Amino acid sequence: MPEPTTPSTPTPSLLAAERIGAADTEISGGSHAIVLSRADEVTQVVVGALRENG
């Protein structure tokens, strides 16, 4: 199954994240329940953010 294409128009949440200078991390192969389907990768992102900003 091919990877879904990225929409050409950013979502409102991505625009809000840009406005506040938040980091944007994309994890391929995830589902709408990314915390469950790719838990290890999500954990690495969260722990990394805590180390940088904690």
C-alpha positions as CSV (number, residue, x, y, z in Angstrom):
1,M,0.0,0.0,0.0
2,P,1.5,3.4,-1.0
3,E,2.2,6.0,1.6
4,P,-0.5,8.7,1.8
5,T,0.4,12.0,0.1
6,T,0.9,15.1,2.2
7,P,-1.8,17.7,1.8
8,S,-0.7,20.9,0.0
9,T,-2.5,23.1,2.6
10,P,-1.2,22.9,6.2
11,T,-3.7,21.9,8.8
12,P,-4.8,24.4,11.4
13,S,-2.9,22.6,14.1
14,L,0.3,22.8,12.1
15,L,-0.2,26.5,11.5
16,A,-0.7,27.0,15.2
17,A,2.4,25.1,16.0
18,E,4.4,27.2,13.5
19,R,3.1,30.4,15.2
20,I,4.4,29.4,18.6
21,G,7.7,28.0,17.2
22,A,6.8,24.4,18.2
23,A,8.8,21.4,16.7
24,D,7.0,19.3,14.2
25,T,7.8,15.6,14.1
26,E,6.2,13.2,11.5
27,I,6.3,9.5,12.0
28,S,5.6,7.5,8.9
29,G,3.4,4.4,9.0
30,G,1.4,5.5,11.9
31,S,-2.4,5.5,12.3
32,H,-4.8,8.0,13.9
33,A,-3.8,6.3,17.2
34,I,-0.1,7.0,16.7
35,V,0.6,6.8,20.4
36,L,-0.4,3.1,20.3
37,S,0.7,2.1,16.9
38,R,4.2,3.6,17.1
39,A,4.7,3.9,20.9
40,D,8.5,3.6,20.9
41,E,8.9,6.4,18.4
42,V,6.5,8.7,20.1
43,T,8.2,8.1,23.4
44,Q,11.6,9.0,21.9
45,V,10.1,12.3,20.6
46,V,8.6,13.2,24.0
47,V,11.7,12.3,26.0
48,G,13.8,14.3,23.6
49,A,11.6,17.3,24.0
50,L,11.7,17.0,27.7
51,R,15.5,16.9,27.7
52,E,15.7,20.0,25.5
53,N,13.0,22.0,27.3
54,G,12.7,20.3,30.7
